[in-house]
Structures are given as structure tokens and as C-alpha cells.
Amino acid sequence: MAKPVSKVVGIAVCLMTLGTLAALQQAPDIAEKGRGPIAHWVFDKAKLSGTSVPDQAGKLTGTLMGSPVFFEDKATFGVQFSAAEHGIMIQEKVPANAEFLPKESITISAWARIDEGIEYGGILSCVQDNGDAESGLLLGYDHNTFMFALASKGTDDGNGKITYLRAKTRFEKGKWYHVAGTYDGKTMQIHVNGKAEASSNEQSGAILYAKSAPLVIGRYRDDNEDFPMKGAVREVAIYDRCLTDQDIAAQFQKNIAISQAPLSSSVLGFVISPYLQFPTQDSIVIMWETNHPSTSVVNYGKQAVGMQKVENNDLVTMHEVKIPNLEQGTRYIYNVMSTTPDGLTLTSQNSAFMTAIGPDDAFSFTVIGDTQANPIITGKIAKLMWDRRPNFVVHCGDVVDDGGSKRMWTDELFKPSAELFGHVAVFPTIGNHEKNHPHYYKYFSLPKPEYYYRYRYGNIDFFSIDTNKIVKPGSEQYTWLDQELAKSDATFKICYHHHPAYSSDSDDYGKTNAGPGRMGDLNARELVALYEKHNVDIVMNGHIHLYERSWPIRANKVDRQKGVIYLTSGGGGGRLEDFAPTPTWFKAECRVDFHFCYFTVHQNKMNFKAFDQDGKLFDYFELTK
């Protein structure tokens, strides 16, 4: 999507304090017949009917998404959005010519509370912003400020062009605000707490709507993006005219007490829900991130009563707690708790983990790569992996599309993988899209130096390598890997890194449509001599967004007795790629699809399966030592 920060939004979106419809219609210049809102949703539990949210002014009845919590306190009432599925769906597909849509001018107003900022958040959304195609409108927010966005026919470049208008006020998390966006056909404005804070004349003429877009409250949503809100909304109204500055100021003044209420207890929340890292036979690491500094407590035990605890009284937002002295191959129940200095407490639901098993025990693990920038597919694959109940997950790199974007970590990796990562640990290798950013080292707890490391699980030794760095003979990682492989007495040895030593892809390693290409990453291929020297069984990688399994290879030819199998698993969500038009000498199986891999291991036997995004088996092999 193209969302320049400097642009202004072409829609009048008013987040206002409506109180009730009767009170609103008594406000200055709104009491005239037909001058009230055309749609008005009041999030008072007493006004609900099952999962339906009635429109107090029109016929646009909303439907609850998930089970958001309706609350009432001394200051106000509203609906709390806290889970990924929460929202109010007004209409799933609104056509551009819908009769109820304001055509020439608009105001959208609401009372809202933001508990956690996001790059693109929606209070009310009816928008499509897909690459160069931009249309519709939005009343929303980002990490720090409220924003109003709109496209008009006057700036239509063939695909539409949206202006994103941002307010000057930096919202305080957990605090209520009256926000409004207006458009009169020439000028866009955004108001916060009764004051106009920004305007733009970039848009002109009738509002340009998408051919089809969802009209939804409590999230930003279009055809390829869906960002849920963390916060609360009291009410939202839409007008088919542009309210004056005085109108909006009057609306704010009617319920000014709401803006002066103490911070909500809901302000303390999970940015990333609890997840597992680096299980051993006697320990595990629990991590989570909160939106405010708080203490860290992990409660754990073999059952939910009489649990022990490990605590850290440091005030942090990134929590990392190691639980020691555990029993091998044992299931534990756990939850986490964080507390702020002023006494706000956040407690997670109970979850479960299992410590690492012994060398003779059966176990399983899944493999995924390149989950970058596709939370829908990532979530789908994560659910399929979780259905298999693996002991852990191996990730072959490019866990996000841009390692420097916090939103991509929180919303595109951890949110869609929350159930999986909350029960089983993930062992990643670093990809090129992580950009060696500090976020990678912040969100994973791995043995030093973290960009390469070794671990034993059951009867397999795993070696994770950073092929973004030079790995030729004499390099730090080459020397380390040579020494560590020589020490290994494991039944199976598996190495993994992001780039492929062998690949049949069509373009990453030479334009194979025009010539033979390099058929793999030449830097990663420097490690092949070590793999063959130390009889490594399997080498895994991502980077190429497809699936490929090689024949066992040794001395640059197929060797079914002593060769190394190379697996490319890059189907976690990144845009799919393709293979060269003619087969390579090493290719045994290939497929272009989103997918994951699944290993089951017991003593000297290893079974391997590959499943597509629909859970259908498409490749299989066995190894016996």
C-alpha cells in the first residue's frame, strides 16, 4: 500500500462525543429536521440484541466480530477491542454506489480510546489501499496520532489517490478522545477534543469509493490487510454533510468529562502475548512484551493449582524469564503476570509447554521459512503446524519482511503465530530481510552470538548458520562449524541457514531462462565441503519462495548412499516464485505453493512429510541410520 505520511485524508471522519442521539440532536445547528447523523452506533450493552449492534439513526445494523467486552465505569461506557478477531462489521462488501454512502461531503465522529498504537489502525474503515489503487475513507490512528483519510474523484489518477491527514496531538494510551474528520468537497479537516488540528485542500469533488470494501468499526481492513484495534470505542456517527468547527466543539463540550477520566485499567496490555524460547531438558525461556514498563512473573507447575513462580522486579516492556530446574520431557502449565508501578496488573491465560525429551524418545518438529509480510497465510500455516502438535518449530529465515518494522514483528509474525508459539518454541535462523536489526536479537533468546548457534534435541544436533555473512574457509562461522560438527555424536545432524547451497529456481541465482545460472548461492555452497566431511544428513534453507528437495548429493553428483539432502522450504507467506524451465541434475521433488515440513524421529528412523496450505501431503521420504 502507498500511504505517504505527508498526505492528507479526503474524508470527514468525526470521532465525537455523541452521548445519545437525543442529546446530539440538541447540539447547536444539529436540531433541524434531517440534520442529524445518517448512521449512529452507540456501544451500550443495554442497546444490544444478541450479536447485533443497532444503528440508532438509520438501518446499518452491525454484527459483533468475536466476543469484544462491553463495559461501563464511572466515566463512560463502550466496547473493548483486545483480541485479533474483535470488531463490529457493518457490511462486508459495500459497493461504491451504495445509497447510504455520503457523496459530496461527510463527517465521521467518535469517542475512542487507544490502548496500543499501530502503523495503520482503524476506528471506522471503508477503504481499499492496495499498491497504487487507493479509494474510500478511514477514521483511524497510527503509533502516535489520530488520522483521517479520504480519496476523491477530483484527484483520481485512474486508480484513485488517498490523502492521509494526521492530527498534531499525540494521544496518551488509555485516555479517551473525541475525534472527528470532515470533508466539504474542497477541504479535509481532523479535530481532536473539539479543536481543528490539521487541514488539506489536496482532495476535491465527490468522494471516490472502492468498487467493494468492508465497512467496519474497530479495525483497518481492506482486501489484503486487516489490522485489529487495541482499545475501546464509545460511539461512532456518520453525517452526510460537513459539520462546522462550532458543531464539533459543542459535541466535545457535552461530554468533556470523558476526556478527563483517569487512564483506563485496560491500558496495560500485551504487545506480544507469551511465547516460548529455547527449551532444554531442564529449562525453558518464557518471553512476552507489554505496552508499558512492568514487572515480570511466570507461574508454572505440573497442574494449575499450587504453581511455583519465577519473578523479576525490573520494570521492562520486553520480558524474558528463564525457568530452571525442570524435569526432562515433562508437561507444565504456565501463565505470566506483569504489574506497573501504579498497580495495574495484566495476567495471561493458562498455557502449556514441554521440556526437551531424552535421546531415545520419539519426537517431532515442523519447518517453515519466509513468513514475511503475509499474516493471513502465516496464520494458516501456523494453525496447520499446531494441529500436528510438534515439539518445536524450525524457521529458515525471513521471519518478517522488514526487520526494522516493529509492526511486522508484532502483527505479521507473532499475532498469527500466537497459539503455536505460546505452546512450542521456535528456533530461527536469520534471513536477509531481518537486516541484522536489533529486533531479531530482542525477540529471540538464543545462545551467543545468536546469529549462529548449536542445540541438541533428542538424538539430533542442529546447527544454525548466518549466510548473510561470509562463510568461506577461514571465516568465523566456517571454523566454528567445522569444530562443532566434529564434536557431534548425535544420530542425525541437521544444518540450516537462509540461503540455498543448491536451487533450481528461475532467477535468484542467474537468469536461467537465458543460461544455466549458478543453481544456488555460492557463499552458502562454501559450506558443502563441511557437510560432506562430517556426514551431515540434511541441510535446510529458505529464501526461495517455494519447495524443493534434492537427491542426496556428494562430490557434486547424486549419491544415494552417502549424499546430503538439501531442502528448500520458503513457503511461509512470501510472494511465491518459480522454477527454471528445465530440470536441474539434483532436483528430486519441487512444488510452488505455501507449505510447511514435518519431521518425526525415533532412535535411528526419521520420517519426513511436506504439506501444502490446505494440509495435503505432497512429499515424503524416510532416513534410517
JOKAJO-V233676 format. One record per residue. RES is the residue in three letters. PSI is psi in radians with two decimals (999 if undefined). D_FIRST is the distance of its C-alpha to the first C-alpha in whole Angstrom. Layout:
# JOKAJO-V233676
RES,PSI,D_FIRST ; RES,PSI,D_FIRST
This chain:
# JOKAJO-V233676
MET,2.62,0 ; ALA,1.89,4 ; LYS,1.30,6 ; PRO,2.32,10 ; VAL,-0.50,12 ; SER,-0.22,15 ; LYS,2.88,14 ; VAL,2.64,15 ; VAL,2.42,15 ; GLY,1.01,17 ; ILE,2.51,18 ; ALA,1.76,21 ; VAL,2.04,21 ; CYS,1.97,24 ; LEU,1.79,25 ; MET,2.84,28 ; THR,1.62,32 ; LEU,-0.41,33 ; GLY,-1.77,36 ; THR,2.91,37 ; LEU,-0.70,37 ; ALA,-0.77,40 ; ALA,-0.70,40 ; LEU,-0.74,37 ; GLN,-0.15,39 ; GLN,-0.09,41 ; ALA,2.72,39 ; PRO,2.33,40 ; ASP,0.26,39 ; ILE,-0.12,37 ; ALA,-0.28,41 ; GLU,2.62,41 ; LYS,2.27,41 ; GLY,0.13,38 ; ARG,0.07,36 ; GLY,-3.04,35 ; PRO,2.67,31 ; ILE,-0.31,30 ; ALA,2.45,29 ; HIS,1.93,30 ; TRP,2.15,29 ; VAL,2.12,32 ; PHE,1.12,31 ; ASP,2.15,35 ; LYS,-0.54,36 ; ALA,-0.34,39 ; LYS,-0.01,37 ; LEU,2.76,36 ; SER,1.65,37 ; GLY,-2.15,36 ; THR,0.11,32 ; SER,2.43,32 ; VAL,1.87,31 ; PRO,2.62,33 ; ASP,2.03,31 ; GLN,-0.26,34 ; ALA,-0.35,34 ; GLY,-2.54,33 ; LYS,0.32,32 ; LEU,1.26,29 ; THR,2.29,30 ; GLY,2.86,27 ; THR,2.32,28 ; LEU,2.39,27 ; MET,2.10,25 ; GLY,-2.61,27 ; SER,1.18,30 ; PRO,2.67,28 ; VAL,2.24,31 ; PHE,2.35,33 ; PHE,2.85,35 ; GLU,2.24,37 ; ASP,-2.97,39 ; LYS,-0.50,41 ; ALA,-0.74,38 ; THR,-2.94,36 ; PHE,3.00,35 ; GLY,-3.00,31 ; VAL,2.30,29 ; GLN,2.12,28 ; PHE,2.08,25 ; SER,-0.27,25 ; ALA,2.81,24 ; ALA,-0.47,21 ; GLU,-0.03,22 ; HIS,2.58,23 ; GLY,-3.14,22 ; ILE,1.90,24 ; MET,2.07,22 ; ILE,-0.94,24 ; GLN,2.33,23 ; GLU,-0.67,20 ; LYS,1.78,20 ; VAL,2.06,20 ; PRO,2.74,21 ; ALA,-0.49,20 ; ASN,0.31,24 ; ALA,2.31,25 ; GLU,-0.59,28 ; PHE,-0.23,27 ; LEU,2.23,24 ; PRO,2.41,25 ; LYS,-0.88,24 ; GLU,-0.54,25 ; SER,2.83,25 ; ILE,2.68,24 ; THR,2.34,25 ; ILE,2.23,23 ; SER,2.70,25 ; ALA,2.74,26 ; TRP,2.20,28 ; ALA,2.73,25 ; ARG,2.20,26 ; ILE,2.10,23 ; ASP,-0.38,25 ; GLU,2.14,22 ; GLY,2.85,19 ; ILE,2.85,15 ; GLU,-0.74,12 ; TYR,1.76,11 ; GLY,2.62,14 ; GLY,2.29,15 ; ILE,-0.89,19 ; LEU,2.28,18 ; SER,2.31,15 ; CYS,1.32,15 ; VAL,2.66,12 ; GLN,2.07,9 ; ASP,1.51,6 ; ASN,1.68,5 ; GLY,-2.15,4 ; ASP,-0.13,7 ; ALA,1.93,8 ; GLU,2.16,8 ; SER,2.82,11 ; GLY,-2.76,14 ; LEU,2.84,14 ; LEU,2.34,14 ; LEU,2.02,17 ; GLY,-2.57,16 ; TYR,2.91,16 ; ASP,-2.57,15 ; HIS,-0.46,17 ; ASN,-0.48,20 ; THR,2.84,19 ; PHE,2.71,19 ; MET,2.70,16 ; PHE,2.30,16 ; ALA,2.51,13 ; LEU,2.56,14 ; ALA,2.52,14 ; SER,2.86,17 ; LYS,-0.40,19 ; GLY,-0.37,21 ; THR,0.27,17 ; ASP,2.09,16 ; ASP,0.28,16 ; GLY,-0.62,16 ; ASN,-0.16,12 ; GLY,2.72,12 ; LYS,2.11,11 ; ILE,2.51,11 ; THR,2.24,13 ; TYR,1.96,12 ; LEU,2.12,16 ; ARG,2.43,17 ; ALA,2.86,21 ; LYS,-0.59,23 ; THR,2.27,25 ; ARG,2.01,24 ; PHE,2.61,25 ; GLU,2.19,27 ; LYS,2.37,26 ; GLY,0.04,29 ; LYS,2.48,30 ; TRP,2.45,29 ; TYR,2.56,28 ; HIS,2.11,28 ; VAL,2.44,25 ; ALA,2.48,24 ; GLY,2.37,22 ; THR,2.67,23 ; TYR,2.27,23 ; ASP,0.28,26 ; GLY,-0.25,25 ; LYS,-0.63,25 ; THR,2.34,24 ; MET,2.51,21 ; GLN,2.63,23 ; ILE,2.32,22 ; HIS,2.43,25 ; VAL,2.18,26 ; ASN,0.83,30 ; GLY,0.01,31 ; LYS,2.35,30 ; ALA,2.18,27 ; GLU,-0.32,25 ; ALA,2.63,23 ; SER,2.83,23 ; SER,2.52,21 ; ASN,0.35,22 ; GLU,-0.61,19 ; GLN,2.68,19 ; SER,2.65,22 ; GLY,-2.92,23 ; ALA,2.67,23 ; ILE,2.38,20 ; LEU,1.91,17 ; TYR,2.79,16 ; ALA,2.75,15 ; LYS,-0.60,17 ; SER,2.30,17 ; ALA,2.58,15 ; PRO,2.42,17 ; LEU,1.96,19 ; VAL,2.58,19 ; ILE,2.39,20 ; GLY,0.28,20 ; ARG,2.75,16 ; TYR,2.19,13 ; ARG,2.25,12 ; ASP,-2.84,10 ; ASP,-0.51,11 ; ASN,0.17,9 ; GLU,2.57,9 ; ASP,1.76,12 ; PHE,1.91,13 ; PRO,2.66,17 ; MET,2.50,19 ; LYS,1.81,22 ; GLY,-2.69,24 ; ALA,2.70,26 ; VAL,2.34,26 ; ARG,-0.81,29 ; GLU,2.74,29 ; VAL,2.43,26 ; ALA,2.58,27 ; ILE,2.32,26 ; TYR,2.60,28 ; ASP,0.51,28 ; ARG,2.94,29 ; CYS,1.94,28 ; LEU,2.60,30 ; THR,2.90,32 ; ASP,-0.64,32 ; GLN,-0.69,35 ; ASP,-0.85,34 ; ILE,-0.68,31 ; ALA,-0.68,34 ; ALA,-0.69,36 ; GLN,-0.78,34 ; PHE,-0.78,33 ; GLN,-0.56,37 ; LYS,-0.54,38 ; ASN,0.62,36 ; ILE,-0.48,36 ; ALA,-0.51,38 ; ILE,-0.71,35 ; SER,-0.30,33 ; GLN,0.08,36 ; ALA,2.66,37 ; PRO,2.76,37 ; LEU,2.45,34 ; SER,2.54,33 ; SER,-0.31,34 ; SER,-0.05,31 ; VAL,-0.47,29 ; LEU,2.03,30 ; GLY,2.99,28 ; PHE,2.16,27 ; VAL,-0.74,23 ; ILE,2.17,24 ; SER,2.85,27 ; PRO,2.39,30 ; TYR,2.87,30 ; LEU,2.58,33 ; GLN,2.48,33 ; PHE,1.20,36 ; PRO,2.41,39 ; THR,-3.04,42 ; GLN,-0.30,45 ; ASP,0.23,46 ; SER,2.91,43 ; ILE,2.76,39 ; VAL,2.29,37 ; ILE,2.28,35 ; MET,2.64,32 ; TRP,2.85,29 ; GLU,2.32,27 ; THR,2.83,28 ; ASN,-0.10,26 ; HIS,2.62,30 ; PRO,2.36,33 ; SER,2.90,35 ; THR,2.95,38 ; SER,2.23,37 ; VAL,2.32,40 ; VAL,2.13,40 ; ASN,2.35,42 ; TYR,2.72,43 ; GLY,2.96,46 ; LYS,-0.30,47 ; GLN,2.93,47 ; ALA,-0.11,45 ; VAL,2.56,49 ; GLY,0.62,50 ; MET,2.65,47 ; GLN,3.02,47 ; LYS,2.62,45 ; VAL,2.29,44 ; GLU,2.72,42 ; ASN,2.11,41 ; ASN,0.04,42 ; ASP,2.47,39 ; LEU,1.91,37 ; VAL,2.82,33 ; THR,-0.54,30 ; MET,1.95,30 ; HIS,2.30,33 ; GLU,1.92,34 ; VAL,2.16,38 ; LYS,2.29,40 ; ILE,2.01,42 ; PRO,3.11,45 ; ASN,0.74,49 ; LEU,2.95,47 ; GLU,2.52,49 ; GLN,2.40,48 ; GLY,0.67,46 ; THR,2.45,46 ; ARG,2.34,44 ; TYR,2.56,43 ; ILE,2.50,42 ; TYR,2.72,39 ; ASN,2.88,38 ; VAL,2.74,36 ; MET,2.36,37 ; SER,2.51,36 ; THR,2.32,38 ; THR,2.88,37 ; PRO,-0.50,40 ; ASP,0.22,40 ; GLY,0.02,40 ; LEU,2.35,37 ; THR,2.41,37 ; LEU,2.19,34 ; THR,2.33,36 ; SER,2.87,34 ; GLN,2.79,35 ; ASN,2.44,38 ; SER,-2.95,36 ; ALA,2.64,38 ; PHE,2.94,38 ; MET,2.36,41 ; THR,2.88,42 ; ALA,2.56,43 ; ILE,3.08,45 ; GLY,2.99,48 ; PRO,-0.36,49 ; ASP,0.04,51 ; ASP,2.67,48 ; ALA,2.57,46 ; PHE,3.03,42 ; SER,2.75,39 ; PHE,2.73,35 ; THR,2.81,32 ; VAL,2.39,30 ; ILE,2.73,26 ; GLY,2.72,24 ; ASP,1.00,20 ; THR,0.00,18 ; GLN,2.25,15 ; ALA,0.59,12 ; ASN,1.23,13 ; PRO,-0.46,15 ; ILE,-0.87,16 ; ILE,-0.72,18 ; THR,-0.78,19 ; GLY,-0.67,21 ; LYS,-0.79,22 ; ILE,-0.69,24 ; ALA,-0.70,25 ; LYS,-0.73,27 ; LEU,-0.68,28 ; MET,-0.75,30 ; TRP,-0.60,31 ; ASP,-0.47,33 ; ARG,-0.17,35 ; ARG,1.04,36 ; PRO,2.85,36 ; ASN,-0.52,37 ; PHE,3.05,34 ; VAL,2.39,31 ; VAL,2.28,30 ; HIS,2.22,27 ; CYS,0.37,27 ; GLY,2.96,24 ; ASP,0.96,20 ; VAL,-0.49,20 ; VAL,2.95,17 ; ASP,-0.52,14 ; ASP,1.84,15 ; GLY,-0.37,18 ; GLY,-0.14,18 ; SER,1.92,15 ; LYS,-0.64,17 ; ARG,-0.68,15 ; MET,-0.61,14 ; TRP,-0.90,18 ; THR,-0.76,19 ; ASP,-0.46,16 ; GLU,-0.28,15 ; LEU,-1.07,19 ; PHE,-0.66,21 ; LYS,-0.91,20 ; PRO,-0.28,20 ; SER,0.21,23 ; ALA,-0.80,25 ; GLU,-0.76,28 ; LEU,-0.93,29 ; PHE,-0.36,28 ; GLY,-0.22,31 ; HIS,-0.50,33 ; VAL,2.53,33 ; ALA,2.66,32 ; VAL,2.33,30 ; PHE,1.79,31 ; PRO,2.86,28 ; THR,2.69,28 ; ILE,2.33,26 ; GLY,3.10,23 ; ASN,-0.52,22 ; HIS,-0.30,18 ; GLU,-0.40,20 ; LYS,0.43,21 ; ASN,0.53,25 ; HIS,2.61,23 ; PRO,-0.42,25 ; HIS,-0.65,23 ; TYR,-0.76,25 ; TYR,-0.39,28 ; LYS,-0.71,27 ; TYR,-0.18,26 ; PHE,2.48,29 ; SER,1.75,33 ; LEU,2.82,34 ; PRO,2.50,37 ; LYS,2.51,37 ; PRO,0.23,36 ; GLU,-0.68,33 ; TYR,-0.27,31 ; TYR,2.53,34 ; TYR,2.95,37 ; ARG,2.55,39 ; TYR,2.69,40 ; ARG,2.28,42 ; TYR,2.11,42 ; GLY,-2.16,45 ; ASN,0.45,46 ; ILE,2.34,43 ; ASP,2.22,42 ; PHE,2.47,39 ; PHE,2.04,38 ; SER,2.26,34 ; ILE,2.56,33 ; ASP,1.75,31 ; THR,0.16,30 ; ASN,-0.38,28 ; LYS,2.79,31 ; ILE,2.28,34 ; VAL,0.49,37 ; LYS,2.89,39 ; PRO,2.36,43 ; GLY,-0.28,44 ; SER,2.87,41 ; GLU,-0.86,40 ; GLN,-0.63,39 ; TYR,-0.80,41 ; THR,-0.80,44 ; TRP,-0.81,43 ; LEU,-0.70,42 ; ASP,-0.78,45 ; GLN,-0.75,47 ; GLU,-0.68,45 ; LEU,-0.63,45 ; ALA,-0.52,49 ; LYS,-0.33,50 ; SER,2.30,48 ; ASP,0.32,50 ; ALA,2.69,48 ; THR,-0.76,48 ; PHE,2.58,45 ; LYS,2.21,43 ; ILE,2.24,39 ; CYS,2.57,37 ; TYR,2.54,33 ; HIS,3.05,30 ; HIS,-0.70,27 ; HIS,2.54,28 ; PRO,2.34,30 ; ALA,-0.57,34 ; TYR,2.34,34 ; SER,2.42,31 ; SER,0.30,31 ; ASP,2.90,28 ; SER,-0.37,27 ; ASP,-0.38,25 ; ASP,-0.59,25 ; TYR,1.00,29 ; GLY,2.45,30 ; LYS,1.57,29 ; THR,-0.20,31 ; ASN,-0.37,31 ; ALA,-0.13,33 ; GLY,-3.05,35 ; PRO,-0.42,36 ; GLY,-3.12,33 ; ARG,-0.25,34 ; MET,0.68,33 ; GLY,2.94,32 ; ASP,2.09,31 ; LEU,-0.51,34 ; ASN,-0.85,34 ; ALA,-0.55,34 ; ARG,-0.30,37 ; GLU,-0.44,39 ; LEU,-0.18,39 ; VAL,-0.67,40 ; ALA,-0.66,44 ; LEU,-0.70,44 ; TYR,-0.71,43 ; GLU,-0.67,46 ; LYS,-0.71,48 ; HIS,0.25,47 ; ASN,0.83,47 ; VAL,2.48,43 ; ASP,-0.83,43 ; ILE,2.42,39 ; VAL,2.24,36 ; MET,2.62,32 ; ASN,2.97,29 ; GLY,-2.22,25 ; HIS,-0.83,23 ; ILE,2.17,23 ; HIS,1.27,21 ; LEU,-3.00,24 ; TYR,2.36,28 ; GLU,2.40,31 ; ARG,2.30,34 ; SER,2.83,37 ; TRP,2.78,41 ; PRO,2.27,43 ; ILE,2.39,43 ; ARG,2.41,46 ; ALA,0.65,47 ; ASN,0.59,44 ; LYS,2.88,45 ; VAL,2.24,45 ; ASP,1.70,48 ; ARG,-0.23,48 ; GLN,-0.73,50 ; LYS,0.13,49 ; GLY,2.90,45 ; VAL,2.32,42 ; ILE,2.29,39 ; TYR,2.20,36 ; LEU,2.18,33 ; THR,2.08,29 ; SER,1.56,27 ; GLY,0.61,23 ; GLY,0.58,22 ; GLY,-0.12,21 ; GLY,-0.43,17 ; GLY,2.67,16 ; ARG,2.20,15 ; LEU,2.56,19 ; GLU,-2.84,21 ; ASP,2.99,24 ; PHE,2.83,28 ; ALA,2.73,30 ; PRO,-0.34,32 ; THR,2.61,35 ; PRO,2.55,36 ; THR,2.87,37 ; TRP,-0.37,40 ; PHE,-0.15,39 ; LYS,2.18,37 ; ALA,-0.64,38 ; GLU,2.49,35 ; CYS,2.68,32 ; ARG,2.40,29 ; VAL,1.78,25 ; ASP,2.77,24 ; PHE,2.49,22 ; HIS,3.08,26 ; PHE,2.87,28 ; CYS,2.67,31 ; TYR,2.12,34 ; PHE,2.39,37 ; THR,2.40,41 ; VAL,2.35,43 ; HIS,2.04,47 ; GLN,-2.00,50 ; ASN,0.18,50 ; LYS,2.32,48 ; MET,2.22,44 ; ASN,2.41,42 ; PHE,2.40,38 ; LYS,2.57,36 ; ALA,2.31,33 ; PHE,2.48,31 ; ASP,-3.08,28 ; GLN,-0.21,25 ; ASP,0.13,27 ; GLY,0.27,30 ; LYS,2.30,32 ; LEU,2.29,34 ; PHE,-0.09,34 ; ASP,2.66,36 ; TYR,2.46,39 ; PHE,2.92,41 ; GLU,2.57,44 ; LEU,2.36,45 ; THR,2.27,49 ; LYS,999,50
